[in-house]
Amino acid sequence: MEWDPAMQWLTGLKTVNAHTLSDFRVEHKAALVELFAGLLALLEAEGLVSLEQVMHDGTKIRAQAGVDSFRREKTLRERLAEAWEAVKQMRDPQAEAPAKNRKQAAQERAARERVKRLESAMEELAVLQAEKAKKGGKDEARVSLTEPEARKMKHGDNAIAPSYNAQITTEAEHGIIVGAHATQCSSDANSLMPALEEVARNLEKKPRQVVVDGGFTNRENIIECAAQGIDLLGKLPDPKERSEAAMKANGIDPNFAPHCFRIVEQGERLECPGECSLEQLGKSVKHGNRYQQYQAGGEDCLSCRHQPQCCPKTPERGRTVSIRLEEHPEMAAFRQKMATGESQAIYRRRGPVAEFPNAWIKEKLGVRKFRVRGLVKAESELLWACLTYNIMQWVRLVWRQRVMA
């Protein structure tokens, strides 16, 4: 590109360096999205894309930021003050003549980029602090000095590293990726609906059926998919197992979970495994489910031989138990649907279809760690990888067969 006439003409006498590539990733993201959607249109015309059934999965991809680059608010403010002081000591290139040499210009640019990065870190820290305050977290929020948008996430090998969560939707018939985006949230729970919106933007229609794993199967997604007419299939945890896990987290023996209590006198009373009686306390509605609360007398719990296992923390108040009387209609319908053999057979196909593109991108293209910094650039790299995957599928399914014919 520096000396070859053909390449000079092709690039308009411009050379490609790190800054050119960085600017390209940021400034032409919309064009990349349009290119990705355009290829999907071509594949659809070839009969290789069907939205009758799609499989969705998420995978963690490491960021460039180091684990030791995360700092609290106090340190961030100190570093930002130091960065501003360094900038003030340099002359303004807009007010005076250009820098004397490339080294000085690079130093000035680096100083200003550091200020910009630290200001971005302060903005990300404010977001994290608001999230922690909402959840009632006590730990101080930390953010990376080198890549503020990265978040610490747990990977399959139990390693915790700064990462982004790549969400990939694959159509089931030919294994074509029909949607991809990256998020900062380590949990998959809130990523399904944005992923389906991404598919709708790319192909101008929604999938008829979507199959996901347990990370995406929650009340909000089930109800929203039902409202949009999308048939959702996934693995929903057994209510008894969830209840036992919640009891164990509170120091209560799983054998004394609510489902182990017996309803007597047509729901007027509850009988515990120790044969103590719990009287009705009240009713409540939560997330569309109706519950009945019961409470035992404090003197009964204090004198019960099962008190350490059943009511370990405040026996003097008496054990309180909440029994679900009626489940949300959409949740009940979903459980009934997933109990059928047909739904279970479809769900078993999810792994090979949804997880293959993740493995291909990581193994074939080496995208186990993003080569760029920031969510926008990381998402662009993810889209390039998915675009490459789809082109390779196009070659395998269409062009190679035509050549062989």
C-alpha positions in Angstrom: 0.0 0.0 0.0 3.0 2.3 0.4 4.7 1.7 -2.9 2.6 -0.6 -5.2 0.7 1.5 -7.8 -2.3 -0.9 -7.9 -2.7 -0.8 -4.1 -2.1 2.9 -4.0 -5.0 3.4 -6.5 -7.2 1.0 -4.6 -6.8 2.7 -1.3 -6.7 6.3 -2.6 -3.0 6.8 -1.6 -3.8 5.9 2.0 -2.0 3.3 4.1 -3.7 1.1 6.6 -2.3 1.1 10.2 -3.7 0.4 13.6 -5.6 3.7 13.8 -7.1 3.3 10.3 -8.4 -0.2 11.3 -9.7 1.1 14.7 -11.5 4.0 13.0 -12.9 1.6 10.4 -14.4 -0.7 13.0 -16.1 2.2 14.8 -17.2 4.3 11.9 -18.5 1.6 9.6 -20.4 -0.6 12.1 -23.7 0.2 10.4 -22.3 -0.8 7.0 -21.1 -4.1 8.5 -24.6 -4.8 10.0 -26.0 -4.1 6.5 -23.5 -6.4 4.9 -24.4 -9.2 7.4 -28.1 -8.8 6.7 -27.4 -8.6 2.9 -25.7 -12.0 3.0 -28.6 -13.5 4.9 -30.9 -12.2 2.2 -28.8 -14.0 -0.4 -28.7 -17.2 1.7 -32.5 -17.0 2.1 -32.9 -16.7 -1.7 -30.7 -19.9 -2.0 -33.2 -21.6 0.4 -30.6 -21.9 3.2 -32.4 -19.8 5.8 -35.6 -20.8 7.5 -37.0 -19.1 10.6 -39.4 -21.9 11.3 -37.0 -23.0 14.1 -34.0 -21.3 15.5 -31.6 -22.2 18.3 -30.0 -19.6 20.6 -27.0 -19.7 22.9 -24.5 -17.4 24.5 -20.7 -17.8 25.0 -18.2 -15.8 27.0 -15.3 -14.3 25.0 -12.4 -12.7 26.9 -11.7 -9.0 26.5 -8.3 -7.4 26.1 -8.4 -5.9 29.6 -6.3 -7.5 32.3 -7.8 -8.8 35.6 -5.5 -6.5 37.6 -6.7 -3.4 35.7 -9.9 -3.0 37.7 -9.9 -0.1 40.2 -12.3 1.6 42.7 -13.7 5.1 42.4 -11.0 6.7 44.6 -8.2 5.4 42.3 -10.1 6.3 39.2 -10.4 9.9 40.3 -6.7 10.1 41.2 -5.7 8.7 37.8 -8.0 11.1 35.9 -6.6 14.1 37.7 -3.1 12.9 36.8 -4.1 12.5 33.2 -5.6 16.0 33.0 -2.5 17.4 34.5 -0.4 15.7 31.8 -2.6 17.1 29.1 -2.4 20.7 30.5 1.4 20.5 30.4 1.3 19.8 26.7 0.5 22.6 24.2 -2.8 22.6 22.3 -2.1 21.4 18.7 -5.1 23.3 17.5 -3.9 26.6 18.8 -0.2 26.4 17.7 1.8 25.0 14.9 1.9 21.2 14.4 4.1 19.1 16.5 7.8 19.1 15.7 8.0 15.4 15.2 5.9 12.2 15.1 7.0 11.1 18.6 5.7 14.3 20.2 2.4 14.1 18.3 2.0 10.5 19.4 2.7 11.4 23.0 0.0 14.2 22.9 -2.5 11.8 21.3 -1.8 9.1 23.9 -2.3 11.6 26.7 -5.7 12.8 25.3 -6.8 9.2 24.7 -5.9 8.3 28.3 -8.1 11.2 29.6 -11.0 10.0 27.3 -10.6 6.4 28.5 -10.6 7.4 32.1 -13.7 9.6 31.7 -15.4 6.7 30.0 -14.3 4.5 33.0 -16.0 7.0 35.4 -19.2 6.8 33.4 -19.1 3.0 33.4 -18.4 3.1 37.2 -21.6 5.2 37.7 -23.6 2.6 35.9 -22.2 -0.3 37.9 -22.7 1.6 41.2 -26.4 2.2 40.3 -26.8 -1.6 39.5 -25.2 -2.6 42.8 -27.4 -0.1 44.7 -30.5 -1.5 43.0 -29.5 -5.1 44.0 -28.4 -4.1 47.5 -24.8 -5.1 46.9 -22.3 -4.1 49.6 -19.0 -4.4 47.7 -17.5 -1.4 46.0 -17.9 -1.3 42.2 -14.7 -1.6 40.2 -14.0 -0.9 36.5 -11.1 -1.5 34.2 -8.7 1.4 33.6 -7.8 0.0 30.1 -11.2 -1.2 28.9 -14.0 0.3 31.0 -16.8 -1.5 29.1 -15.4 -5.0 29.9 -17.0 -7.0 32.8 -15.7 -9.8 34.9 -17.4 -13.1 33.9 -17.1 -16.7 34.8 -16.1 -19.1 32.0 -16.6 -22.8 31.5 -13.2 -23.6 33.0 -14.3 -21.7 36.2 -11.8 -18.9 35.4 -13.1 -15.3 36.0 -11.8 -12.9 33.5 -12.8 -9.5 31.8 -15.1 -10.6 29.0 -18.1 -9.9 26.8 -21.1 -12.2 26.4 -21.6 -13.1 22.7 -25.2 -14.0 21.9 -25.6 -16.0 18.7 -28.9 -17.2 17.0 -28.7 -20.1 14.5 -31.4 -21.4 12.3 -31.9 -25.1 12.8 -32.2 -26.5 9.2 -28.9 -25.5 7.7 -27.0 -24.0 10.7 -26.8 -20.4 9.4 -26.2 -17.7 12.0 -29.2 -15.3 11.7 -28.3 -12.9 14.5 -25.4 -12.0 16.7 -24.6 -9.3 19.3 -22.5 -8.8 22.4 -23.5 -7.7 25.8 -21.8 -6.7 29.1 -24.0 -8.9 31.2 -22.7 -12.3 32.3 -26.2 -13.6 32.8 -28.1 -14.8 29.7 -31.5 -14.2 31.3 -32.2 -10.8 29.7 -30.5 -11.4 26.4 -33.1 -13.5 24.5 -35.6 -10.8 23.5 -32.8 -8.4 22.2 -31.5 -11.4 20.2 -34.9 -12.1 18.6 -35.2 -8.4 17.8 -31.8 -8.6 16.1 -33.1 -11.6 14.0 -36.2 -9.6 13.1 -34.1 -6.6 11.9 -31.9 -8.8 9.8 -34.6 -10.8 8.0 -37.7 -8.5 8.6 -39.6 -11.3 10.3 -39.6 -13.1 13.6 -38.8 -16.8 14.1 -41.7 -19.1 14.6 -40.0 -21.3 17.2 -36.9 -20.6 19.4 -35.1 -23.3 21.5 -32.9 -22.2 24.4 -31.2 -23.6 27.4 -32.0 -23.1 31.1 -30.1 -19.8 31.3 -32.7 -18.1 29.0 -35.8 -20.0 30.3 -37.4 -17.6 32.8 -40.8 -16.2 33.5 -40.3 -12.9 31.6 -39.1 -14.6 28.4 -41.8 -17.2 28.5 -44.6 -14.6 28.9 -43.1 -12.2 26.3 -42.6 -14.9 23.7 -46.2 -16.0 24.2 -47.3 -12.4 23.8 -45.4 -12.1 20.5 -46.6 -15.5 19.2 -43.2 -17.1 19.3 -43.1 -20.8 20.4 -40.4 -21.0 23.1 -38.8 -24.3 24.1 -36.3 -24.6 26.9 -35.4 -26.2 30.2 -37.3 -24.9 33.2 -35.9 -25.9 36.6 -38.1 -28.2 38.7 -39.9 -26.0 41.3 -39.1 -28.5 44.1 -35.4 -28.4 43.3 -35.4 -24.6 43.3 -37.3 -24.6 46.6 -34.8 -27.0 48.2 -31.9 -25.0 46.9 -33.4 -21.8 48.4 -34.0 -23.5 51.8 -30.4 -24.8 51.8 -29.1 -21.2 51.2 -31.0 -20.1 54.3 -29.7 -22.9 56.5 -32.9 -25.0 56.3 -32.7 -28.7 55.7 -34.2 -29.5 52.2 -36.4 -32.1 53.9 -38.3 -29.2 55.4 -38.9 -27.3 52.2 -42.5 -26.0 51.6 -43.5 -29.0 49.4 -42.7 -31.3 52.4 -45.5 -29.7 54.4 -49.0 -31.3 54.2 -52.2 -29.3 53.5 -55.0 -30.3 55.9 -58.6 -29.3 56.5 -59.0 -28.2 52.9 -56.2 -25.6 53.1 -57.3 -24.2 56.5 -54.1 -25.5 58.1 -50.7 -26.8 57.2 -48.9 -29.7 59.0 -45.1 -29.8 59.2 -43.0 -33.0 59.0 -42.8 -32.8 62.8 -46.6 -32.8 63.0 -46.9 -29.3 64.3 -49.8 -27.2 63.0 -49.4 -24.0 61.0 -52.3 -21.6 60.8 -53.3 -19.4 57.8 -51.5 -16.1 57.7 -52.7 -14.5 54.5 -52.6 -14.6 50.7 -50.5 -12.9 48.1 -49.9 -12.6 44.4 -46.4 -12.5 42.9 -45.5 -12.6 39.2 -49.0 -13.8 38.4 -48.8 -16.7 40.9 -51.1 -16.9 43.9 -49.7 -17.9 47.3 -51.1 -18.8 50.7 -48.9 -18.1 53.7 -49.0 -20.2 56.9 -47.2 -19.6 60.3 -46.5 -21.9 63.2 -46.5 -20.7 66.8 -43.2 -19.7 68.4 -43.6 -22.0 71.3 -44.2 -25.0 69.0 -41.0 -24.3 67.1 -38.9 -23.8 70.3 -40.0 -27.1 71.7 -39.8 -29.1 68.4 -37.0 -31.6 68.0 -36.6 -30.6 64.4 -36.1 -26.9 65.2 -32.4 -26.8 64.1 -33.3 -28.3 60.7 -36.6 -26.5 60.1 -36.4 -23.1 61.8 -32.7 -22.4 62.7 -32.6 -18.6 62.8 -35.7 -17.2 64.6 -37.6 -20.1 66.2 -39.3 -17.8 68.7 -41.2 -16.2 65.8 -42.4 -19.5 64.4 -41.7 -21.0 60.9 -43.5 -19.2 58.0 -44.2 -21.2 54.9 -45.6 -20.0 51.5 -47.5 -22.5 49.4 -48.2 -21.7 45.7 -51.9 -22.2 45.0 -52.0 -21.3 41.3 -49.3 -20.7 38.8 -49.3 -18.0 36.0 -51.3 -19.5 33.1 -48.4 -19.1 30.6 -45.9 -20.7 33.0 -48.3 -23.6 33.6 -48.8 -24.1 29.8 -45.1 -24.0 29.2 -44.5 -26.8 31.8 -47.2 -28.9 30.3 -45.7 -28.4 26.8 -42.2 -29.3 27.9 -43.5 -32.5 29.5 -44.3 -33.9 26.1 -42.0 -36.3 24.2 -42.1 -34.1 21.1 -40.8 -31.0 22.9 -38.1 -33.0 24.7 -36.9 -34.4 21.3 -36.7 -30.9 19.8 -34.8 -29.6 22.9 -32.2 -32.4 22.6 -31.3 -31.0 19.2 -30.4 -27.6 20.7 -26.8 -28.4 21.7 -25.4 -29.6 18.4 -27.1 -26.8 16.5 -26.7 -23.8 18.8 -23.2 -24.6 20.2 -21.5 -25.6 17.0 -21.1 -22.0 15.7 -19.6 -20.9 19.0 -17.1 -23.8 18.9 -16.3 -23.1 15.2 -15.6 -19.4 15.8 -13.4 -20.1 18.7 -11.5 -23.0 17.3 -11.2 -22.1 13.5 -10.9 -18.4 13.8 -9.3 -18.2 17.3 -11.9 -15.8 18.7 -11.3 -16.9 22.3 -10.2 -13.4 23.1 -11.2 -10.2 21.3 -8.3 -8.5 19.6 -9.8 -5.0 20.1 -11.0 -3.0 23.1 -14.5 -1.7 23.8 -18.0 -3.1 23.2 -18.6 -1.6 19.8 -15.3 -2.9 18.4 -15.7 -6.3 20.0 -19.2 -6.6 18.5 -17.8 -5.7 15.1 -15.2 -8.5 15.5 -17.9 -10.9 16.4 -20.0 -9.9 13.4 -16.9 -10.4 11.1 -16.5 -13.9 12.6 -20.1 -14.7 12.1 -20.0 -13.3 8.5 -17.0 -15.6 7.8 -18.9 -18.6 9.2 -21.9 -17.9 7.1 -19.8 -17.5 3.9 -18.1 -20.8 4.7 -21.5 -22.5 5.1 -22.6 -20.9 1.8 -19.5 -22.4 0.1 -20.1 -25.8 1.6 -23.8 -26.0 0.9 -24.0 -24.3 -2.5 -20.8 -23.5 -4.3 -18.9 -26.7 -3.6 -21.9 -28.8 -4.6 -22.2 -26.9 -7.9 -18.5 -27.4 -8.6 -18.8 -31.1 -7.9 -21.9 -31.3 -10.2 
